Amino acid sequence: MERLLPQIQSPEQLKALDKKQLPQLARELREQIVTTVAANGGHLGSSLGVVELTIALHRVFSSPADKILWDVGHQAYAHKLLTGRQEQFPTLRQWQGLSGFPKRKESVHDVFDVGHSSTSVSAALGMAVAGDILGADDRIVAVIGDGSLTAGMAFEALNHAGHLKQKMVVILNDNEMSISRNVGALSSFMSRKMTSDTFIRFKKETETLLNYIPGIGRDLVGIAKRAEESLKSFMTPGMLFEGFGFDYFGPLDGHNLEDLMETLKNAAQIKGPVLLHILTKKGKGYEPAEKNPAKFHGIGPFDPQTGEVPAPAAATPPSYTEVFGRTLVDLAATDQRIVAITAAMAEGTGLKPFSQTYPQRFYDVGIAEQHAVTFAAGLAARGLRPVVAIYSTFMQRAFDQVLHDVCLQNLPVTLALDRGGLVGADGPTHHGAFDLSFLRSIPNLIVAAPRDEYQLQRLMKTALSVDGPFAYRYPRGKGTGTLLPEEIEPVAIGQSELLREGPDGLLIAIGSMVQQALAAAEQLATEGIDLGVLDARFIKPLDRDRMIALAENAPFVMTVEENVLQGGFGSAVLEMFSDVGLQVPVIRIGIPDRFIEQGSQAQLYDSLGLNAEHMATRIRKLVKLEERHQSAG
């Protein structure tokens, strides 16, 4: 049988296929997605679940004239394949390859950059309103998952869209509910017929006619509306969305192409906001992903035949995330005040063991980082010790809550920022590159970063002993293999640690960059360049006395951080030296003033000069320059 997918380089070519060919196309899309993700890693389950929906959208609508927005973007792989990117698809999530998310600079069919959840309805509403202002004749569609709908921003957008009565289609992709054959068939039939032009016209004309009946017309309209709403609410959750001012239809079987296309055609004609509720199965068409959707939500390379992730060739140290999760369980055993909170990332943040060991002290609030932080503030106000574990990139969403609800009141909330620094293939939307900068500006907040797993444990214990807010960030990936003793010693607040002495220069590093600084110093020692290396441990407060004393006797100071240079750790050191009038050459190494592309962590370190080899090269030039100055003097 001739393959169809290679023939589809644009949505227009998809429209030319016979309807009977679409199931074959769906199978080929799934095969290509599984093959590529097995090699590169990625978000598999959600993309497999929306294959039929993606085909239906591109059959009914005319992208890029019509705008299709994908919330988060985990589910956009089929969309990429159908919009002219098949040749590049094997580079998905690779260095200088296709992004794992929709990206405007990548294709005209990607109309909005995404990566964080719950933005699609807001952006789609903005585009729909702009279209009206500009006189455009296009259609706007937002696809949002049930998980993304847990965020307040999505409801704010639904409320605004209903208030404006803006013409747009929101598709709720619900992959958590099972489809009962009877209810599914009935609701599918009802939704297709209730979105038809005939039914909509009949409903409007009947409403107008009833309103003309003297005395009782309006009452009859009210009775009719309540009857319709009662019927919908009996079988569907439509009352919620009707309350926002949307016409609600569903739930529909999201894998029935015929029904999807008919309903989408009808919904696109309605003059106002429409919400179409579809039910899909995560991992659809790939048995390992269907059986274990959590595992295949975001996964590294795996065997496509079995779905198994290859075991490492040799024993590897636990990840920072694993150490955090296990240590928090141990600490909670002796402190009943400890409560753990996450925002829909129990497994990703390592809190699954805590949720199993202490279910009464564990809270997953959904994709609601702002609520998570203020919820923690409420717990702390009553004497508990909440630990909020959120990826660094997602903590950006809760900046106001950290500042206003936690730090202003000086409440003992611990912020555990996983994935601090460069995270790899997920790219610019997921790099935790800004936390040191935005957190160190907030009064009352202690900010720290460990150089290895044991230092993470020490900071965890320290944070729970402080009567105020404390934030620590740690990187993605495996630890250094440091021995983890049974007894955890806390760290004195603001205390650095001198790891190496040397008269030829001083490297002051923080977090993950301490290991790189040490490696650079050891390499240069073989060349006769003897450097001091200081692990700052704390970004705020800095160990002022020790840093100033060491810097006063150093030919130069180099600060090293896995954070943006603007307002980061190096800036804090410079400000401190300036405050005391210390004049010493300072070279800052960190992430430059731009958004960093995707790639492996090693590739990104190399491209940005954040590894030991690049540091050593910079230092050789500095030392030679200093020697020339001394000779000239």
C-alpha positions in Angstrom: 0.0 0.0 0.0 1.4 3.4 -1.0 2.2 5.6 2.0 0.2 8.8 2.3 2.2 10.9 4.7 5.1 11.7 2.3 2.5 13.2 -0.1 1.2 15.7 2.5 3.4 18.8 2.6 0.6 21.2 3.4 -3.0 21.2 4.8 -4.3 21.8 1.3 -2.9 18.4 0.2 -4.5 16.8 3.2 -7.9 18.2 2.1 -7.4 16.5 -1.3 -7.4 13.0 0.2 -10.5 10.8 0.1 -12.2 10.4 3.5 -11.5 6.7 3.3 -7.8 7.3 3.3 -7.7 9.3 6.6 -7.5 6.3 8.9 -4.4 5.1 7.1 -2.9 8.6 7.4 -3.6 8.5 11.1 -1.7 5.2 11.4 1.2 6.7 9.5 1.3 9.8 11.7 1.4 7.7 14.8 4.2 5.5 13.4 6.3 8.5 12.5 5.8 10.1 15.9 6.7 6.9 17.8 9.8 6.4 15.7 11.1 9.9 16.2 10.3 10.2 19.9 11.9 6.7 20.5 15.1 8.1 19.1 15.0 11.7 20.5 12.7 11.6 23.5 9.7 13.9 23.8 6.1 14.2 24.7 4.6 11.1 23.2 1.2 10.3 24.8 -0.5 13.6 24.3 0.6 13.8 20.6 -0.6 10.3 19.9 -4.0 11.2 21.5 -4.8 14.1 19.1 -3.9 12.6 15.7 -7.5 12.4 14.6 -8.3 15.8 16.0 -5.3 17.3 14.1 -6.4 15.7 10.9 -10.0 17.0 11.4 -8.8 20.5 12.2 -6.7 20.8 9.1 -9.4 19.3 6.9 -12.1 21.7 8.2 -10.1 24.9 8.7 -7.6 26.6 6.4 -4.3 27.2 8.2 -2.5 29.5 8.2 -5.4 31.9 7.2 -7.4 30.3 10.0 -5.4 30.3 13.3 -5.0 27.1 15.3 -3.4 27.5 18.7 -2.1 24.5 20.7 -2.0 24.9 24.5 1.4 24.0 26.0 2.3 22.4 22.6 3.0 18.8 23.9 0.4 17.6 21.4 1.6 19.4 18.3 3.8 16.7 16.7 1.1 15.6 14.2 0.5 19.3 13.4 4.2 19.7 12.5 4.1 16.7 10.3 1.1 17.9 8.3 2.4 21.4 7.8 5.5 20.9 5.8 8.1 19.7 8.3 8.4 16.0 7.6 12.0 16.2 6.4 13.1 18.0 9.5 11.0 16.0 11.9 13.8 13.5 12.8 15.6 16.6 14.3 12.8 17.1 16.8 14.2 18.5 20.1 17.7 18.3 18.9 20.5 20.9 18.7 19.6 23.3 15.9 16.6 21.1 15.0 12.8 21.4 15.2 11.4 22.7 18.5 9.4 20.3 20.6 6.7 23.0 20.8 5.0 25.3 18.3 7.3 28.2 17.3 6.4 31.1 15.1 9.8 31.4 13.5 9.6 27.8 12.5 6.4 27.8 10.4 3.6 30.2 9.4 1.2 27.4 10.7 2.6 28.0 14.3 0.8 31.2 15.1 1.8 31.5 18.8 4.9 30.3 20.8 4.0 28.1 23.7 5.5 25.8 26.3 3.8 26.9 29.5 0.2 25.8 29.9 -3.2 27.5 29.9 -2.3 30.4 27.4 -4.2 29.3 24.3 -7.7 30.7 25.1 -6.3 34.1 26.1 -4.1 34.3 23.0 -6.9 33.0 20.7 -9.3 35.6 22.1 -6.7 38.3 21.4 -6.4 37.1 17.8 -10.1 36.9 17.3 -10.7 40.5 18.6 -7.8 41.7 16.5 -9.3 40.1 13.4 -12.6 42.0 14.0 -10.7 45.2 14.4 -8.7 44.6 11.2 -11.7 43.4 9.3 -10.2 39.9 8.7 -12.4 37.0 7.7 -10.7 34.2 9.5 -11.5 31.6 12.2 -9.7 31.1 15.5 -9.4 27.8 17.2 -7.8 27.1 20.6 -7.0 23.5 21.7 -6.6 23.1 25.4 -6.2 20.0 27.5 -8.1 19.1 30.7 -4.9 19.6 32.7 -4.3 23.0 31.4 -7.9 23.9 32.2 -7.0 23.7 35.9 -5.2 27.0 35.7 -7.0 30.2 36.6 -5.7 32.0 33.5 -7.8 29.7 31.3 -11.0 30.5 33.3 -10.2 34.2 33.1 -10.0 33.9 29.3 -13.2 31.9 29.1 -15.0 34.5 31.2 -13.7 37.4 29.0 -14.6 35.6 25.8 -18.1 34.9 26.9 -18.5 38.5 28.0 -17.4 39.7 24.6 -19.5 37.1 22.8 -16.5 36.7 20.6 -16.7 34.3 17.7 -14.1 31.6 18.3 -13.9 27.8 18.9 -12.3 26.3 22.0 -11.7 22.6 21.9 -11.3 20.9 25.3 -9.2 17.8 24.8 -10.2 15.7 27.7 -7.9 12.6 28.0 -8.8 11.6 31.5 -12.4 10.5 31.1 -13.4 7.1 29.8 -15.9 6.9 26.9 -19.0 4.9 27.8 -20.4 3.5 24.6 -24.0 4.5 25.2 -23.4 7.9 26.6 -20.7 8.6 24.1 -22.9 7.6 21.1 -25.8 9.7 22.4 -23.7 12.8 23.2 -21.9 12.4 19.8 -25.3 12.4 18.0 -26.6 15.3 20.0 -23.5 17.4 19.5 -23.4 16.9 15.8 -27.1 17.8 15.4 -27.1 20.6 18.0 -24.3 22.4 16.2 -26.0 22.1 12.8 -27.1 25.3 11.1 -30.7 24.0 11.0 -30.8 23.4 14.8 -29.2 26.7 15.6 -31.6 28.6 13.3 -34.6 26.7 14.8 -33.5 27.6 18.3 -33.1 31.3 17.6 -36.3 31.5 15.7 -38.2 29.7 18.4 -36.8 32.0 21.0 -37.8 35.1 19.0 -41.3 33.7 18.4 -41.9 32.9 22.1 -40.7 36.4 23.1 -43.6 37.9 21.0 -46.3 36.0 23.0 -47.8 38.7 25.2 -47.5 38.3 28.9 -46.0 34.9 29.1 -43.4 34.9 26.2 -40.4 35.6 28.3 -41.4 33.1 30.9 -41.7 30.4 28.2 -38.2 31.3 26.9 -36.8 30.9 30.4 -38.5 27.5 30.8 -37.2 26.3 27.4 -33.6 27.4 28.2 -33.8 25.7 31.6 -35.0 22.5 29.9 -32.2 22.6 27.4 -29.6 23.2 30.1 -31.1 20.5 32.3 -30.8 18.0 29.5 -27.2 19.0 28.8 -26.2 19.0 32.5 -27.7 15.5 32.9 -25.3 14.0 30.5 -22.4 16.5 30.2 -20.5 19.1 32.2 -21.8 21.8 29.8 -23.5 24.0 32.4 -20.1 25.3 33.5 -19.2 26.5 30.1 -22.7 27.7 29.3 -22.3 29.8 32.4 -19.3 31.5 30.9 -21.4 32.4 27.8 -20.2 29.6 25.5 -22.3 27.3 23.4 -21.2 23.9 24.7 -21.2 20.7 22.7 -19.9 17.2 23.7 -18.5 15.1 24.9 -17.5 13.6 21.5 -15.3 10.6 20.8 -12.1 12.4 19.8 -11.0 9.4 17.6 -14.1 9.4 15.4 -12.9 11.4 12.4 -16.3 11.6 10.7 -18.1 13.0 13.8 -15.2 15.4 14.5 -15.2 16.9 11.1 -19.0 17.3 10.9 -19.1 18.9 14.4 -16.2 21.2 13.7 -17.8 22.4 10.4 -21.0 23.2 12.3 -19.3 24.8 15.3 -17.3 27.1 13.0 -20.5 28.7 11.7 -21.9 29.7 15.1 -21.8 33.5 15.7 -20.2 33.5 19.2 -17.9 31.5 21.4 -18.2 27.7 21.2 -16.6 25.1 23.4 -16.3 21.6 21.9 -15.6 18.9 24.5 -13.8 15.8 23.0 -12.6 12.7 24.8 -9.3 11.2 23.7 -7.0 8.5 24.9 -3.4 9.4 25.7 -1.0 7.2 23.8 -3.7 6.1 21.4 -2.5 3.5 18.9 0.7 2.6 20.8 0.1 0.0 23.4 2.9 0.7 25.8 1.8 4.4 26.0 -1.9 3.5 26.4 -1.0 1.2 29.3 1.3 3.7 31.0 0.3 7.3 29.9 2.2 8.9 32.8 5.5 7.3 31.7 5.0 8.4 28.1 3.9 11.9 28.8 7.5 13.1 28.6 10.1 10.4 28.0 13.7 9.9 26.9 14.8 7.6 24.1 13.2 4.1 24.3 12.9 0.9 22.3 9.9 1.4 20.0 9.2 -2.3 19.8 8.8 -2.8 23.6 8.4 0.7 25.0 11.3 0.0 27.4 13.8 2.7 28.2 17.3 1.1 27.9 19.1 0.6 31.3 22.2 2.6 31.8 25.4 0.8 30.9 26.8 1.3 34.4 25.4 2.3 37.7 24.7 6.0 37.8 24.2 8.3 40.7 20.6 9.4 41.6 19.3 12.6 40.2 18.9 15.7 42.2 15.2 15.3 42.0 15.4 11.8 43.4 17.6 12.9 46.3 15.2 15.8 47.0 12.2 13.5 47.1 13.8 10.8 49.3 15.3 13.4 51.7 12.0 15.2 52.2 10.4 11.9 53.1 13.1 11.3 55.7 12.8 14.8 57.1 9.1 14.6 57.4 9.4 11.4 59.5 10.6 13.5 62.4 8.8 16.8 61.7 5.0 16.5 61.5 4.8 20.2 60.4 6.2 19.4 56.9 3.7 19.5 54.1 4.6 19.0 50.4 2.9 20.8 47.5 3.3 20.5 43.8 1.5 22.0 40.7 0.6 18.9 38.7 4.2 17.6 38.8 4.3 15.0 41.6 6.5 12.6 39.6 8.5 15.3 37.8 9.5 17.0 41.1 10.2 13.7 42.9 7.3 14.0 45.3 5.6 10.7 44.4 7.3 8.8 47.4 6.1 11.6 49.7 2.6 11.4 48.4 2.6 7.6 49.1 4.2 7.8 52.5 2.3 10.9 53.8 -0.8 11.2 51.7 -2.5 13.4 54.3 0.4 15.9 54.1 0.7 16.0 50.3 -1.2 18.4 47.9 -1.2 18.4 44.1 -3.1 21.6 43.3 -3.1 21.1 39.5 -1.5 23.6 37.1 -1.9 26.5 39.5 1.5 27.7 40.6 0.1 31.0 42.0 -2.4 29.1 44.1 0.3 26.7 45.3 2.4 29.4 46.7 -0.4 31.3 48.4 -1.9 28.1 49.7 1.5 27.4 51.2 1.5 30.8 52.8 -1.8 30.0 54.4 -0.4 26.8 55.8 2.7 28.5 57.1 0.6 31.2 58.8 -0.9 28.5 61.0 2.5 27.1 62.0 3.2 24.4 59.3 6.3 24.1 57.2 5.2 23.8 53.6 7.7 22.8 50.9 6.6 24.0 47.4 8.3 21.9 44.7 8.0 23.6 41.3 10.2 23.7 38.2 12.2 26.9 38.1 10.6 28.0 34.8 7.1 27.5 36.2 7.9 29.4 39.4 8.1 32.5 37.2 4.3 32.4 37.1 4.1 32.8 40.9 6.4 35.8 41.3 3.8 38.1 42.8 2.6 35.4 45.2 6.2 34.8 46.4 6.7 38.5 46.9 3.4 39.6 48.3 1.9 36.5 50.1 5.1 34.8 51.4 8.0 37.3 51.7 6.1 40.4 52.7 4.7 38.5 55.7 8.1 36.7 56.3 6.4 33.3 56.4 8.4 30.1 56.6 7.7 28.7 53.2 10.3 26.6 51.4 10.6 27.0 47.6 12.3 24.0 46.0 13.1 25.0 42.4 13.8 21.9 40.3 15.4 22.2 36.9 17.3 25.4 37.8 19.6 26.3 34.9 19.6 24.8 31.4 17.4 21.8 31.0 18.2 20.6 27.5 15.9 19.5 24.7 12.7 21.3 25.9 14.4 24.6 25.0 13.8 28.3 25.9 10.4 27.9 27.4 11.7 25.4 30.0 15.2 26.6 30.9 15.3 27.8 34.5 17.6 30.7 33.7 16.1 33.6 35.6 15.3 32.4 39.1 18.5 33.8 40.8 17.8 37.2 39.3 14.1 37.5 40.2 14.4 35.9 43.6 17.3 37.8 45.0 15.5 41.1 44.5 12.8 40.1 47.2 13.3 41.2 50.8 13.3 38.5 53.6 14.0 35.7 51.1 17.1 33.5 51.5 18.3 32.1 48.2 20.8 29.2 47.8 22.1 26.6 45.4 23.9 23.4 46.2 27.0 22.1 44.3 26.2 18.5 44.9 23.6 16.1 46.3 24.8 16.3 49.9 24.8 20.1 49.8 21.2 19.9 48.6 20.3 17.8 51.6 22.1 20.3 53.9 20.2 23.2 52.4 16.9 21.3 52.7 17.5 20.8 56.4 18.6 24.4 56.9 15.5 25.8 55.1 13.2 24.0 57.5 14.9 25.5 60.5 14.6 29.1 59.4 11.6 31.2 60.6 11.2 32.9 57.2 11.1 32.1 53.5 13.9 30.1 51.9 14.5 29.1 48.2 17.0 26.7 46.9 17.4 25.7 43.2 19.0 22.5 41.8 19.7 21.3 38.3 18.1 18.7 36.1 19.8 15.4 35.7 22.1 13.1 37.6 24.1 14.2 40.6 27.8 14.0 41.1 27.8 10.7 43.0 28.7 12.4 46.3 28.4 10.1 49.4 25.2 10.9 51.3 25.9 10.3 55.0 23.0 9.3 57.3 23.3 12.4 59.4 22.5 15.7 57.6 24.4 18.7 59.0 22.6 22.1 58.3 24.5 25.0 56.9 25.0 28.4 58.6 23.0 31.0 56.7 25.2 32.9 54.2 28.3 30.7 54.8 30.5 30.0 51.8 33.1 27.2 51.5 36.6 27.6 50.2 37.3 24.4 48.2 40.7 25.4 46.9 43.4 28.0 47.7 45.5 29.8 45.1 47.3 33.1 44.6 46.7 33.5 40.8 43.0 34.3 40.8 39.7 33.6 42.6 36.8 31.7 41.1 33.5 32.3 43.0 30.9 29.8 41.7 27.4 28.9 42.7 25.4 25.7 42.3 26.1 23.4 39.3 28.9 25.6 38.1 31.1 24.9 41.2 32.1 21.5 39.7 33.1 23.2 36.4 35.1 25.8 38.2 36.9 23.2 40.2 37.7 21.2 37.0 39.0 24.3 35.3 41.3 25.1 38.3 42.6 21.6 38.5 43.3 21.7 34.7 45.2 25.0 35.0 47.2 23.8 38.0 49.0 21.4 35.7 50.1 24.4 33.8 51.4 26.3 36.8 48.3 28.6 37.3 47.1 28.2 40.8 43.6 29.4 41.5 41.3 29.6 44.5 37.8 28.3 44.2 35.0 29.4 46.5 31.6 27.8 46.6 29.3 30.7 47.5 26.4 28.4 48.4 24.2 31.4 49.0 23.2 34.1 46.6 21.4 35.9 49.3 22.9 36.7 51.8 26.4 36.6 50.4 29.3 35.7 52.6 30.6 39.3 52.5 33.5 39.2 54.9 35.1 36.1 53.4 34.5 37.1 49.7 35.9 40.6 50.3 39.0 39.3 52.2 39.8 36.8 49.4 39.1 39.3 46.6 41.4 41.9 48.1 44.4 39.6 47.6 43.4 38.2 44.2 44.7 39.5 40.8 41.2 38.9 39.5 37.8 37.5 40.4 35.7 35.3 38.1 32.1 34.6 39.0 30.4 31.6 37.5 26.6 30.9 37.4 24.1 28.9 35.4 21.7 31.9 35.3 21.3 35.0 33.2 24.0 37.6 33.9 21.5 40.5 34.2 20.8 40.9 37.9 22.2 37.4 38.8 24.8 36.1 41.1 27.7 37.9 39.5 25.8 41.1 39.6 25.3 40.6 43.4 29.1 40.1 43.9 29.9 43.2 41.8 27.4 45.3 43.8 28.9 44.1 47.1 32.4 45.1 45.9 31.1 48.4 44.8 29.5 49.1 48.1 32.8 48.7 50.0 34.9 50.5 47.3 36.9 47.3 46.4 38.5 47.7 43.0 39.4 44.3 41.6 38.9 43.1 38.0 35.7 41.0 37.9 34.8 38.7 35.0 31.3 37.3 35.0 30.5 34.0 33.3 26.8 33.0 32.9 23.9 32.9 30.5 23.9 35.9 28.0 21.0 38.3 27.4 19.1 36.1 25.0 16.7 33.1 25.1 18.7 29.9 24.8 17.9 27.3 22.2 17.4 23.6 22.7 20.1 21.0 22.8 21.8 18.7 25.3 23.1 20.3 28.4 26.6 19.5 27.3 26.1 21.2 23.9 24.6 24.3 25.6 27.4 24.6 28.1 29.9 24.4 25.3 28.1 27.0 23.1 27.8 29.4 26.0 31.2 28.9 27.5 29.9 27.4 30.7 32.2 24.4 30.9 35.6 23.9 32.4 37.4 24.0 29.0 36.1 27.5 28.1 36.7 28.8 31.6 40.3 27.6 31.4 40.7 29.4 28.1 39.4 32.6 29.5 41.7 32.4 32.5 44.8 31.7 30.4 44.2 34.9 28.5 43.7 36.8 31.7 46.9 35.5 33.3 48.9 36.2 30.2 47.5 39.8 30.1 48.3 40.3 33.7 51.9 39.0 33.1 52.3 41.5 30.2 51.1 44.3 32.4 53.6 43.4 35.1 56.4 43.1 32.6 55.6 46.5 31.2 55.5 48.0 34.7 
